[in-house]
């Protein structure tokens, strides 16, 4: 019996079993095996194995300090920027090992974009914020191509109609929600395959949050999105898959509806019902 069939039958799937959520329907985009992260002598993540399907939204939930952001940063090697961080285990994107010594982290981060908790536009114009990545990666042969990439990216981020007549203004002049969409446009502009989002709405008001959530749902048609969120309501609204982390370990992973309505681990149930967190 496959892992998916076990889930359908209501059987427990152990964390070490790589789980394919909808067998025959999705292909796996990101697969990890025994990923462990240490910061100096402190263990932050313990042997996480997971398969994340392409063109879906996967949410990582769990209490603060449980390892979900550490795991997210491992996928595009952002932990490399931390002096005392050590990462072991395997992380595959389309079957390619991201930690291979021949993989250029700069190129990897073009394939795997990242949106942080606080909007962080460059101190440049709206146009230059989006054009920066395509320019340094040589994705545009001339100004017309660059203009087209900027417009397309802003349209995909749902921002073009709001900024088309002021592309020469600073990105920092936009509202918080607009800045976050600008950052998403900047990530899209280099044609990534995966977009990582670390608490992308925590600094936004409810209206801006709703717009970002709508955007996330639109983006999953073309991208694989992985989101860290403290909001279980948000995870339930935007994701098809949910992973629950606790004390550096992946406790449970499966379809979002099942995680929230019929969790298999008591720790998941306790977290969802507010008994801790």
N, C-alpha and C positions, 0 to 999 in steps of 0.2 A: 504493500500500500504506500502511495506517495505521501509526502508531507501535506500536500493540499487535500488529498482524500481523507487523511487523518483529521484535518481541521474540519472538513465537511461532516465527518462522522462524530465530531465533538471530542475527539481524542486529544490528549495533550501532546504538543510538539516541543521537544526539548530544545533549549537554546542553541546547542551545538549543531542541530540539524538545520542546514541551509533551507530556507523556506521560500518557495516560489508561489506567490499569492494567487495567481489565476493561471494555472498551467495551460499552456497552449494558446493563451491570449496575449500575454505580455512576454517580452524578452527582458532578461536581467541587464540592467545598465551598470550598477555598482554592486560588487560582491566583495565582502571582507571575510577573512578567516583568522580568528585568534588575535585580533588587534589589541595590543596592550600599550599603554602610554604611562611613562613615569616622568615626573618633574623632580629631578634630583633623586632622592631616596623615596619620595612619595609616589605611591601608585594612584593614578587618576582614572585609569580605564583597564578593565580586566578581561582579556580574551573575548572580544566581541566578534561574533560571526553573524552575518546578515546578508540577504540578497534584496536589493532595491530595484523594482521594475522600472523600465523606461516609460517616459511620458505619463508619470503619475506624480502626485504629491505625497510625500512621506513625512509625517511629523514625528519629532523626537520629544517626548514629554518626560517629566520627572522633577523631583525637588532640586533646589539649587545645589550645585556642587556634586551632582550625580554622575557627571562625565559626558553629558549629551553634547555640550559645546566643544569639549575636547575631541570627541569622536568626529564631529562635523569638521573641525579644522584639520583633522588627519586626512580627510579625503582629498584636499588640494594642497596638502603639505604646509599649511600655515604654521603648524607646530615647529617646522624647521627654523622659524624666526625666533624661537625661544631657546636661549643658550643651554639650559639644563634639561630640555625635553628629549626623551628617548622613545622612539616608536618602533614596535616590533609587530610581526604578523604580516598578512598579505592584504593589500587593497587593490582590487582590479576594477578598471573601467573598460568595458567592452573586452574583457579578458586580458588587458594589458596592465602589468604591475606598475603602479604609480611611484613606488619607492625604488624602482630600479635606478642604478647609478647613471644610466644613460638618459634618464628622463629629465629634461630641463624644467625646473619648477615654474619658470616664467611662462613657458609654453603650456604647462599643465594648468596654470591658473587662468589661461585664456579659454581652455576647454571646460574648466570648472570655475565658474564665476562665483563671487561671494558678495552678499549684501549684509551689512552689519546692523546692530541694534540701533545705533544713532546714525541718521543720515550724514554721509560724509562726502559731499560734493567737493571737487577740487576747487581751489581759488582761481577759477577761470570762468569764461563765459559758458552759458548753457550749451552752445554749439561745441566749444572746445572740450567740455566735459565728456561729451559723447564721442567726439572725433579722436580723442587722445589715443585710445586703444587701437582702433583700426589704423591710425597713422604709424604708431610704433611697430605694429605687427605687419605693416606693408599690405594691408587688405584692400587698399584703394589705389588705383593707378593714376588717378587725377582728381581734381577738385570736384568735378561732376559726380564721380563715383562716391567720393567722401560725403558730398551733400546728400546723395541718395541713401547712404548708410545711416547718416544722422537722422534723416526724416523717417526712415523705416523703423529705426530703433525707438524713436520717440513715439511713433504711432503704436508700436507693439506695447510700449509702456503706458499707453493711454494718456500721453502728455502733449502730443503734437498740437492739438487744437488750442491748448492753453498757452503755449509758448511760441508758436510759429512766427509771431510778429515781434518777438523780442529775444531772438537767439543770441544777440550780442550782449545781453545783460548777464551779470554774474549769476552763477548757479545758486549761490548763497542768498540771493534776493527772493528766492521762491519760498513758499510756505513749507512747513515740515513734511507734510504729506507729498507735496510736489517734489521736494528734494529727494525723498525716498524713491519716488518713481523715476526721477532723473538718474539716481544711482543704479536702478534696475535697467534703465535704458543704456547706461554706460556698460553694464555687464553684458547685455544682449548684443551690443555693437560689435563685439569680437567673435560673434557666432559661437557661443558656448554650447556644450551638450548637456551640462548639469549646472543648476543654479543652487547654491547653498544660501540659506537665509537664517541668520542668528537673531532671533527675537525681532523681526523686521517691523513690528507694529507697536512695540512696547513704549516708544516715545511719541506715539501719535494719538490724536483725539479719535473718538469713535467714528466720525464721518470719514476721516482719512484712512482709518483702519479698514472700514468697509470697502473703500475704493481699492486698497492694496489687496484685500482678500478677493475681490472680483478679478483683479489683474492676475493673481496667482492662478485662479481657475482658468483664465484664458490662456496663460502661458503654458500650462501643462499639455496643450495640444502639440507643442513643438519641443518642449524641454522637460527634463527630469528635475523636479524640485524637491529639495530636502530642507525641512524647516525645523528649527528649534523654537519651541514656544512654551511659556509657562501657563498659557491660557488653554485649558482643556476644551472650552467652548470653541475656541478658534481651531484647534486640532480637529474637532468633530465637524466643523463647517467646511474646512478647506481640503482635508486630506483623504486619500483613499486607503492609506496604510499608516499605522501608528506603532511606534516602538517606545516601550516604557523602560527607562533606566533608573537604577537605584544603587547607590554606593559603588559606582564605577562599573556596574555590570548591566548587561542587557537582560531584563527580567522576562519580557514578553514582547512579541512582535506578531502582527497580523492585520487583517482588514479592520479599519477604524471602527466600523459599526460593531464588530465582535469584541474588540478591546473595550469599548465603552458599555456594551450591554451584557456581555457574557465573558468577562476576563477569566483566564484559567489559573491565574496565580493570585493568592490572597493579598500579596503586596500590591498588585495592580488594583484590586478591588478597594483596598484601604486608601490608596492614593486618590483614586477617582472619586470616592465618597467623602474625601476631606478628612480622613482620620489622621493623616500626617501630610507633610509637604510644606 
